Amino acid sequence: MKIKKGDKVKILLGKDRGKEGKVEYVRGKDKKVFVGGANLYKRHVRRQGGIEGGIIDLPKPLDISNVALVCPNCNKITRVGYKQILPSGEVKITGNIKARICKKCKKEVK
């Protein structure tokens, strides 16, 4: 997955288009992400035992294709690439040990 928990993303489509937020949870199986403070819906709940009833905000997942990563280095929305980092510190384009890089500024995304 190119977007991970803790990444800052911008929402590209939907009712919250243009908002930025932090990824709270990623569901890799069905390629969905939960963004903090975005895509909230109202849910009417009944009182059950000790739990108070009322109207609550329920976060719904967004499809991963509807969000774009905001690079922490250049603060622009970007795509993610990968580079191999060797133990000696050299950088190669292919390999097993990978680091995510910003396609615009070519710096590593942590």
C-alpha positions as CSV (number, residue, x, y, z in Angstrom):
1,M,0.0,0.0,0.0
2,K,1.3,3.4,-0.9
3,I,-0.7,5.2,1.8
4,K,-0.1,4.3,5.4
5,K,-1.4,5.1,8.9
6,G,-0.3,8.6,10.0
7,D,0.1,10.0,6.5
8,K,-1.3,13.4,5.7
9,V,-3.7,13.2,2.8
10,K,-6.0,15.4,0.8
11,I,-9.5,14.2,-0.3
12,L,-10.0,14.5,-4.0
13,L,-13.6,13.3,-4.4
14,G,-16.8,13.2,-2.3
15,K,-18.6,15.5,0.0
16,D,-15.4,16.5,1.9
17,R,-13.4,17.3,-1.3
18,G,-10.5,19.6,-0.6
19,K,-10.2,18.7,3.1
20,E,-6.9,17.5,4.5
21,G,-6.5,15.1,7.3
22,K,-4.4,12.3,8.9
23,V,-5.0,8.7,8.0
24,E,-6.2,6.9,11.2
25,Y,-6.7,3.4,9.8
26,V,-6.1,1.6,6.6
27,R,-8.1,-1.5,5.5
28,G,-5.8,-3.1,3.0
29,K,-8.2,-6.0,2.1
30,D,-10.8,-3.7,0.4
31,K,-8.5,-0.7,-0.1
32,K,-10.3,1.8,2.2
33,V,-8.9,4.5,4.5
34,F,-10.3,6.4,7.4
35,V,-9.4,10.0,7.5
36,G,-9.7,11.9,10.8
37,G,-12.6,14.4,10.8
38,A,-13.7,13.6,7.3
39,N,-16.6,11.6,5.8
40,L,-18.7,11.7,9.0
41,Y,-22.3,10.6,9.0
42,K,-25.0,11.0,11.6
43,R,-26.4,7.9,13.2
44,H,-29.4,7.7,15.5
45,V,-28.8,5.2,18.3
46,R,-31.1,3.9,21.0
47,R,-30.2,3.8,24.7
48,Q,-28.8,0.4,25.6
49,G,-28.0,-0.4,29.1
50,G,-25.5,2.2,30.4
51,I,-24.9,3.7,27.0
52,E,-26.6,7.0,26.3
53,G,-28.8,7.3,23.2
54,G,-28.9,10.1,20.7
55,I,-27.3,11.2,17.5
56,I,-23.7,10.3,17.0
57,D,-21.1,11.1,14.3
58,L,-20.0,7.9,12.6
59,P,-16.8,7.9,10.4
60,K,-17.2,6.1,7.1
61,P,-14.2,4.8,5.0
62,L,-13.0,6.5,1.8
63,D,-11.7,4.5,-1.2
64,I,-8.0,4.8,-1.4
65,S,-8.2,6.1,-4.9
66,N,-10.1,9.2,-3.7
67,V,-7.3,10.5,-1.5
68,A,-3.8,11.8,-2.4
69,L,-0.7,11.9,-0.3
70,V,0.5,15.3,0.8
71,C,4.3,15.3,0.8
72,P,5.7,16.4,4.2
73,N,8.8,17.9,2.5
74,C,7.2,20.0,-0.3
75,N,3.6,20.2,1.0
76,K,2.2,19.3,-2.4
77,I,-0.1,16.4,-3.3
78,T,1.9,13.8,-5.0
79,R,2.2,10.2,-6.1
80,V,4.4,7.7,-4.3
81,G,7.4,5.9,-5.8
82,Y,9.8,3.4,-4.3
83,K,13.6,3.2,-4.2
84,Q,15.9,0.5,-2.8
85,I,18.2,1.4,0.0
86,L,21.3,-0.7,0.4
87,P,23.1,-1.2,3.7
88,S,26.0,0.9,2.4
89,G,23.6,3.8,1.9
90,E,23.5,3.7,-1.9
91,V,20.1,4.2,-3.6
92,K,18.9,1.8,-6.3
93,I,15.6,1.8,-8.1
94,T,14.8,-1.9,-7.7
95,G,15.2,-4.4,-4.9
96,N,13.8,-5.7,-1.6
97,I,14.5,-3.0,1.0
98,K,12.3,-0.1,-0.2
99,A,11.7,3.4,0.8
100,R,8.8,5.6,-0.3
101,I,9.7,8.7,-2.2
102,C,7.8,11.8,-3.4
103,K,7.5,11.9,-7.2
104,K,7.8,15.7,-7.2
105,C,10.7,16.5,-4.9
106,K,12.4,13.1,-5.0
107,K,12.8,13.1,-1.2
108,E,12.0,10.2,1.1
109,V,8.5,10.2,2.7
110,K,8.5,8.9,6.2
